[in-house]
Structures are given as C-alpha cells and as structure tokens.
Amino acid sequence: MTVHVIYGSDSGRTRAAAGKIAAKLDAKIINISDATAADFEGCDLLVLGSPTYGEGDLQADWESGVDVLGEADLSGKRVALFGLGDQSTYPDSFADAMGTLYDAVVAKGAEVVGFTDTKGYEFEGSTAVRDGQFVGLVLDQDNQAGKSEKRIAAWTSQIL
Ligand SMILES: Cc1cc2nc3c(=O)[nH]c(=O)nc-3n(C[C@H](O)[C@H](O)[C@H](O)COP(=O)(O)O)c2cc1C
C-alpha cells in the first residue's frame, strides 16, 4: 500500500508530527509547498496535516495548497487528516484548519477515515468537529505534548 503524508508547517511542530506519522505508516512525506496534484493522486492512502493560524485559518502554504488539491481527482480515495492547534489560547477555533481540509477533500469525493473522540481536549468550538467527533487526529503540542505519542500510535493503527 502506498501512503503519502502531505503537511504544511510554520514553526516545525506539524513537520515533526508528520515525520512520526509517516514513520508509522511507511509513507512518503511531502511538504505542501512542493506538492503537485500527482502527489495527492498517486497513493492508496492520503494523509494531510495542517496547523491552524490566524483565527481558524489554514497554515500559509496550505492556502495555495488547497488549489493544488482542487486539481486532483480524489473520488473514492481514502484520506486521513491531522491537525495541530492550541486549545488554551484558541479555544473557539481549535484545530479549525482540519475542518477546512475536511470540506475540501469531501468536495473532491474523498472518503475520510480516522475520526477521533473529542474526549481529553478542552475547547469551546471547532469546525473540525462533525457529528460530535473530530474528523481526524488532533495534536496539541502547546498544552498536551505528552499525549501525542500515544495519540499518533492509536490513530495510525486505526487508519491502517
Ligand atoms: C498567530 C497564531 C495563531 C494561531 N491560531 C490558532 C487557532 O486559531 N486555532 C488553534 O487551534 N491554534 C492556533 N495556533 C496554534 C498553532 O496551530 C500551534 O502552535 C501549532 O502547533 C503550530 O504548528 P507548526 O509548528 O507546525 O506551525 C495559533 C498560533 C499562532 C502563533
């Protein structure tokens, strides 16, 4: 099975998480600033990750990256999402970028796998929550770094 992990990162936390996730999935890792439509298409499982910036925005490279995503044919493709955020400082837009990626891939016909429980996080609002669950894996390196290894291990086995 071919797995591609495509990520964007400003200060390196999402890059580090992408590396750990890619190691567990034996995946090729690609920075969204270098990604082409073929990188989205040429795999059996596509894993996309972004931190949230501004007030609920995508990471800067992802802002143009979603246009590349929009050129790709994702119909029927299994896609898993992960997002980094800070629930203490930004409780009203916690990991919102993952919700934006979710809407973008669903619009392209993808099948999103790897929803997770919101239990263990404290926040007020997030567009990454649908029907009571996160649409992917949420990591909070600012407040809950100690929980991330376990979360990554559980989630990568879930999506495999
Ligand atoms: C200016 C700024 C705005 C942020 N806005 C949000 C936000 O709206 N929601 C959120 O969950 N996290 C927010 N964060 C936290 C980052 O998403 C978090 O620190 C993340 O781990 C950074 O990932 P990176 O190191 O890959 O860039 C913000 C951080 C900064 C510096």
PDBQT file of the ligand as one rigid body, heavy atoms in Angstrom, charges set to zero:
ROOT
HETATM    1  C1  LIG A 201      -0.601  33.689  15.489  1.00  0.00    +0.000 C 
HETATM    2  C2  LIG A 201      -1.086  32.310  15.840  1.00  0.00    +0.000 A 
HETATM    3  C3  LIG A 201      -2.419  31.993  15.636  1.00  0.00    +0.000 A 
HETATM    4  C4  LIG A 201      -2.903  30.723  15.978  1.00  0.00    +0.000 A 
HETATM    5  N1  LIG A 201      -4.249  30.434  15.800  1.00  0.00    +0.000 NA
HETATM    6  C5  LIG A 201      -4.709  29.228  16.195  1.00  0.00    +0.000 A 
HETATM    7  C6  LIG A 201      -6.096  28.926  16.085  1.00  0.00    +0.000 A 
HETATM    8  O1  LIG A 201      -6.929  29.726  15.631  1.00  0.00    +0.000 OA
HETATM    9  N2  LIG A 201      -6.525  27.698  16.493  1.00  0.00    +0.000 N 
HETATM   10  C7  LIG A 201      -5.656  26.752  17.007  1.00  0.00    +0.000 A 
HETATM   11  O2  LIG A 201      -6.092  25.655  17.370  1.00  0.00    +0.000 OA
HETATM   12  N3  LIG A 201      -4.324  27.016  17.124  1.00  0.00    +0.000 NA
HETATM   13  C8  LIG A 201      -3.835  28.211  16.729  1.00  0.00    +0.000 A 
HETATM   14  N4  LIG A 201      -2.490  28.482  16.852  1.00  0.00    +0.000 N 
HETATM   15  C9  LIG A 201      -1.580  27.453  17.424  1.00  0.00    +0.000 C 
HETATM   16  C10 LIG A 201      -0.797  26.655  16.377  1.00  0.00    +0.000 C 
HETATM   17  O3  LIG A 201      -1.658  25.989  15.484  1.00  0.00    +0.000 OA
HETATM   18  C11 LIG A 201       0.065  25.609  17.086  1.00  0.00    +0.000 C 
HETATM   19  O4  LIG A 201       1.041  26.258  17.861  1.00  0.00    +0.000 OA
HETATM   20  C12 LIG A 201       0.753  24.621  16.144  1.00  0.00    +0.000 C 
HETATM   21  O5  LIG A 201       1.352  23.602  16.886  1.00  0.00    +0.000 OA
HETATM   22  C13 LIG A 201       1.790  25.261  15.231  1.00  0.00    +0.000 C 
HETATM   23  O6  LIG A 201       2.207  24.306  14.267  1.00  0.00    +0.000 OA
HETATM   24  P1  LIG A 201       3.544  24.486  13.396  1.00  0.00    +0.000 P 
HETATM   25  O7  LIG A 201       4.714  24.479  14.358  1.00  0.00    +0.000 OA
HETATM   26  O8  LIG A 201       3.580  23.268  12.522  1.00  0.00    +0.000 OA
HETATM   27  O9  LIG A 201       3.468  25.746  12.607  1.00  0.00    +0.000 OA
HETATM   28  C14 LIG A 201      -2.007  29.745  16.500  1.00  0.00    +0.000 A 
HETATM   29  C15 LIG A 201      -0.647  30.084  16.692  1.00  0.00    +0.000 A 
HETATM   30  C16 LIG A 201      -0.188  31.338  16.371  1.00  0.00    +0.000 A 
HETATM   31  C17 LIG A 201       1.271  31.673  16.612  1.00  0.00    +0.000 C 
ENDROOT
TORSDOF 0
